[in-house]
Amino acid sequence: MLADVVGVVIGRNEGERLRRCLESMVSRVRLVVYVDSGSTDGSVEMASALGATVVPLDMQQPFTAARARNAGFTEAVRTAPECSFVQFVDGDCEVRADWLERAQAFLGTHPEVVAVCGRRRERDPQRSAYNLLCDIEWAVPTGPARSFGGDVMLRAKALREIGGYRNDLIAGEEPELSVRLRAKGWGIVVLDAEMTLHDAAMTRFGQWWTRMVRSGYAFAEGAYLHGAAPERHFVRELRSALAWGLILPLLILGGLVAGGLWAIVPALLYPIQVLRLVFKNTGALRQRVLRASFLVIGKLPETQGALRFWKHKLLRRSSSLIEYK
């Protein structure tokens, strides 16, 4: 058991996915805290029976994954204040066999690094095109990185000093935290190691679309918070979404109004961009075509998400969670 590591798991109605997640951690770290967000499937009872400390999140307040992670971290450091590292895991992920030991050893020998993550893989990438897209997305380069995702091992002291995640963010809370940690001089590293096995359970186009809306919302809010130089957080991603998902469709619409044929030229940019991405990337042809096609199509829901953020900001409305499952 790793006595100086605590685990924080968040979830809602994850069922057997949560069981696999907790079983992959409870006997390997000092303490596992499970933060439940209003489950009705017996998750609380199961987590308690498996040995996790359960924290029911107050659902009278607007839910965010960031708030759940902060609640779990607060309980973890209250119960085990001597622990040096915290492993955050989403409840639909299973921690791989030697990840915790490798992550702890790396942080223990690299005092300048605040966070380490590894390869997140999809449990059943062949079940649907959308699961496969997730598996491709998880294949990030190893080495120094600018941000991390939901599964990550962090230095507890640094997380306390910076105030944790931003409770009000409904998406993109991990890259936003990464920005603030790097501003303090900390490094982030992706290890060449299997970290978690994720279960996206996406089988419908509508689920994928909603997931991309959430990404666009995160791009817009991230650029709003940290878009100024030198960080330029999510500025490039936001500009790309708006160029392909808003400006180009408006040009096509203008061409249709002007006489029909004028719409052909801007419309041709979409298949040209798909072909460019197919030849730019490496790997099996089917995967390259799939990824390129959905990257281009995804600019439309990303733009929808960005416009939703600006609408909420303009009307001073609080944001509700964007869930795809």
C-alpha positions in Angstrom: 0.0 0.0 0.0 1.2 3.5 -0.8 0.9 5.3 2.5 1.5 8.8 1.2 -1.1 8.6 -1.6 -4.9 9.2 -1.3 -7.4 8.7 -4.0 -10.5 10.8 -4.9 -13.2 9.3 -7.1 -16.2 11.2 -8.3 -19.3 9.7 -9.9 -23.0 9.4 -10.3 -24.9 6.2 -11.2 -21.8 4.5 -12.6 -22.8 1.0 -11.4 -20.3 -1.7 -12.2 -17.9 0.9 -13.7 -17.6 2.4 -10.2 -17.1 -1.0 -8.6 -14.1 -1.7 -11.0 -12.8 1.8 -10.3 -12.8 1.4 -6.5 -11.5 -2.1 -6.5 -8.5 -0.9 -8.5 -7.6 1.5 -5.8 -8.9 0.8 -2.3 -6.2 -1.7 -1.3 -3.3 0.2 -2.9 -3.5 3.7 -1.3 -3.8 5.2 2.2 -7.4 6.3 1.7 -10.0 6.4 -1.1 -12.7 9.1 -0.9 -15.8 8.6 -3.2 -17.8 11.8 -3.8 -21.3 10.9 -4.9 -23.5 13.3 -6.8 -27.0 12.1 -6.2 -26.8 8.5 -7.4 -29.9 6.3 -7.3 -28.3 3.0 -8.2 -26.8 2.0 -4.9 -23.4 3.5 -5.6 -23.1 5.0 -2.1 -23.8 1.7 -0.4 -21.5 -0.2 -2.7 -18.6 2.3 -2.2 -18.9 2.1 1.5 -19.0 -1.7 1.5 -15.8 -1.7 -0.6 -14.0 0.4 2.0 -14.2 3.9 0.5 -15.0 7.0 2.5 -18.2 8.4 1.0 -19.0 12.1 0.7 -22.5 12.8 -0.6 -22.3 16.1 -2.5 -24.9 18.7 -1.6 -27.1 18.8 -4.7 -28.9 21.9 -3.5 -26.0 23.8 -5.0 -25.2 23.7 -8.8 -23.3 20.5 -9.5 -19.9 20.6 -11.2 -17.2 17.9 -11.4 -14.8 20.6 -10.0 -16.9 21.0 -6.9 -17.0 17.2 -6.4 -13.2 16.9 -6.7 -12.7 19.7 -4.2 -15.1 18.1 -1.8 -13.2 14.8 -2.1 -9.8 16.5 -1.7 -11.0 18.4 1.4 -12.1 15.2 3.1 -8.9 13.3 2.1 -6.6 15.9 3.6 -8.7 16.2 6.7 -8.6 12.5 7.2 -5.0 11.9 6.1 -3.2 15.3 6.3 0.2 13.6 6.1 -0.3 12.4 2.6 1.8 13.9 -0.1 0.0 13.0 -3.3 -3.7 12.7 -4.4 -4.8 10.6 -7.3 -8.0 11.9 -8.9 -10.0 9.4 -11.0 -13.4 9.6 -12.7 -15.8 6.9 -11.6 -16.1 5.4 -15.0 -12.3 4.6 -15.1 -10.3 1.7 -13.8 -6.7 2.4 -12.6 -4.2 0.2 -14.3 -2.0 -2.3 -12.4 1.2 -0.4 -11.8 0.2 3.2 -12.4 0.0 4.4 -8.8 3.4 3.2 -8.0 5.0 4.7 -11.1 3.3 8.0 -10.7 4.3 8.3 -7.0 7.9 7.3 -7.7 8.1 9.9 -10.5 6.8 12.7 -8.3 9.0 11.6 -5.5 12.1 12.0 -7.6 11.1 15.1 -9.6 10.3 17.9 -7.1 9.7 20.4 -9.8 6.7 18.4 -11.2 3.3 19.0 -9.7 1.2 16.6 -11.8 1.7 13.3 -13.7 -0.7 11.5 -16.0 -0.4 8.6 -18.4 -2.2 6.9 -21.2 -6.0 6.7 -20.7 -7.5 4.0 -22.9 -11.0 3.2 -23.9 -12.4 -0.1 -22.6 -14.3 -1.0 -25.7 -13.2 1.2 -28.6 -14.7 -1.1 -31.2 -18.2 -0.9 -29.8 -18.9 2.4 -31.6 -17.2 5.0 -33.7 -17.6 7.4 -30.8 -15.7 5.2 -28.3 -13.0 4.8 -30.9 -12.7 8.6 -31.2 -12.2 8.8 -27.5 -9.5 6.2 -27.6 -7.7 8.2 -30.3 -8.2 11.4 -28.3 -6.5 9.9 -25.2 -3.3 9.2 -27.2 -1.4 12.3 -26.2 2.4 12.7 -26.5 4.5 11.8 -23.6 6.9 14.2 -21.8 6.3 17.8 -20.6 2.7 18.9 -21.1 0.6 22.0 -20.7 -2.4 20.4 -19.1 -3.9 17.2 -17.7 -7.4 15.7 -17.6 -9.7 14.2 -15.0 -7.3 11.3 -14.1 -4.1 12.7 -12.6 -1.8 12.4 -9.6 -1.1 15.8 -8.0 1.0 17.1 -5.2 -1.4 17.7 -2.3 0.5 20.7 -0.9 0.5 22.5 -4.2 -3.2 21.9 -4.7 -4.0 23.2 -1.3 -1.9 26.4 -1.8 -3.6 27.2 -5.1 -7.1 26.7 -3.8 -8.0 23.6 -5.8 -10.3 23.5 -8.9 -12.6 26.4 -9.7 -16.0 25.2 -8.4 -18.0 27.2 -10.9 -16.6 25.7 -14.1 -18.9 23.2 -15.8 -16.2 22.0 -18.2 -12.5 22.5 -18.8 -11.7 22.7 -15.1 -8.6 20.5 -15.4 -6.8 22.6 -18.1 -7.8 25.8 -16.1 -6.1 24.4 -13.0 -3.1 23.4 -15.1 -2.8 27.1 -16.2 -2.7 28.3 -12.6 -0.2 25.6 -11.5 2.2 26.3 -14.4 2.0 30.1 -13.6 3.4 29.1 -10.2 6.4 27.5 -11.9 5.3 23.9 -11.6 5.8 21.3 -14.4 3.3 18.8 -15.8 4.5 15.5 -17.3 2.8 12.7 -19.3 4.4 9.4 -18.5 4.8 6.6 -21.0 2.6 4.3 -19.0 -0.9 2.9 -18.9 -2.9 5.0 -16.4 -6.6 4.2 -16.6 -9.2 2.2 -18.6 -12.1 4.5 -19.4 -15.7 3.5 -20.3 -17.2 6.3 -22.4 -20.3 4.2 -23.2 -21.1 6.4 -26.2 -23.2 4.7 -28.8 -25.3 7.5 -30.3 -24.4 10.5 -32.4 -26.4 12.8 -30.0 -24.1 11.8 -27.2 -21.0 12.7 -29.2 -22.6 16.0 -30.3 -23.3 17.0 -26.6 -19.8 16.1 -25.6 -18.4 18.4 -28.3 -20.8 21.2 -27.2 -19.3 20.9 -23.8 -15.8 21.2 -25.3 -16.8 24.4 -27.1 -18.2 25.8 -23.9 -14.9 25.0 -22.2 -12.9 26.7 -25.0 -14.9 29.9 -24.7 -14.8 30.1 -20.9 -11.1 29.1 -20.9 -10.3 31.9 -23.4 -12.4 34.3 -21.3 -10.4 33.5 -18.2 -6.9 33.1 -19.5 -6.9 34.1 -23.1 -4.6 37.1 -22.8 -0.9 36.8 -23.6 1.3 35.0 -22.9 -1.0 32.1 -22.0 -3.6 32.4 -24.8 -5.5 29.5 -23.1 -7.8 27.8 -25.6 -7.7 30.8 -28.0 -6.5 28.7 -30.9 -9.2 26.1 -30.3 -11.9 28.7 -30.0 -10.8 30.5 -33.2 -10.8 27.2 -35.1 -14.3 26.3 -33.9 -15.7 29.7 -34.9 -14.0 29.7 -38.3 -15.4 26.3 -39.3 -18.5 26.3 -37.3 -19.8 29.9 -37.7 -18.0 32.0 -40.2 -17.8 29.4 -43.0 -21.5 28.4 -42.7 -22.4 32.1 -42.9 -20.4 32.4 -46.1 -22.2 29.4 -47.5 -25.5 30.9 -46.5 -24.6 34.2 -48.1 -23.6 32.3 -51.3 -27.0 30.6 -51.4 -28.8 33.9 -51.0 -26.6 35.5 -53.8 -27.4 32.9 -56.3 -26.6 29.3 -55.2 -23.4 28.6 -57.1 -21.5 31.1 -54.9 -22.0 28.7 -52.0 -20.0 25.9 -53.7 -16.6 27.5 -53.1 -16.7 27.9 -49.3 -18.5 24.5 -49.0 -15.6 22.8 -50.8 -13.3 23.8 -47.9 -14.9 21.2 -45.7 -13.9 18.1 -47.7 -10.5 19.7 -48.5 -9.9 20.1 -44.8 -10.9 16.5 -44.1 -8.4 15.3 -46.8 -5.7 17.5 -45.4 -6.1 16.0 -41.9 -6.2 12.5 -43.3 -2.9 12.9 -44.9 -1.4 14.9 -42.0 -2.1 12.2 -39.4 -0.6 8.7 -39.1 -2.1 5.3 -38.4 -4.7 3.1 -40.0 -6.5 4.7 -42.9 -10.0 4.0 -41.4 -9.0 5.7 -38.1 -7.5 8.7 -39.9 -10.6 9.2 -42.0 -12.9 8.8 -39.0 -10.9 11.3 -36.9 -10.5 13.8 -39.6 -14.2 13.7 -40.5 -15.4 14.1 -36.9 -12.8 16.8 -36.2 -14.3 18.9 -38.9 -18.0 18.1 -38.1 -17.2 18.8 -34.4 -16.6 22.5 -35.1 -20.4 22.9 -35.4 -21.3 21.7 -31.8 -18.1 23.4 -30.5 -19.4 26.7 -31.8 -22.8 25.9 -30.3 -21.1 25.5 -26.9 -19.1 28.7 -27.3 -22.3 30.7 -28.2 -24.0 29.1 -25.2 -21.2 30.4 -22.9 -21.4 33.9 -24.3 -25.2 33.9 -24.0 -25.0 32.9 -20.3 -22.3 35.6 -19.7 -24.3 38.3 -21.5 -27.5 37.4 -19.6 -25.6 36.8 -16.3 -27.1 33.3 -16.0 -25.5 30.5 -14.1 -24.4 27.5 -16.3 -26.0 24.1 -16.0 -24.0 20.9 -16.5 -23.6 19.6 -20.1 -23.8 15.8 -19.8 -23.6 13.3 -22.6 -24.5 10.2 -20.6 
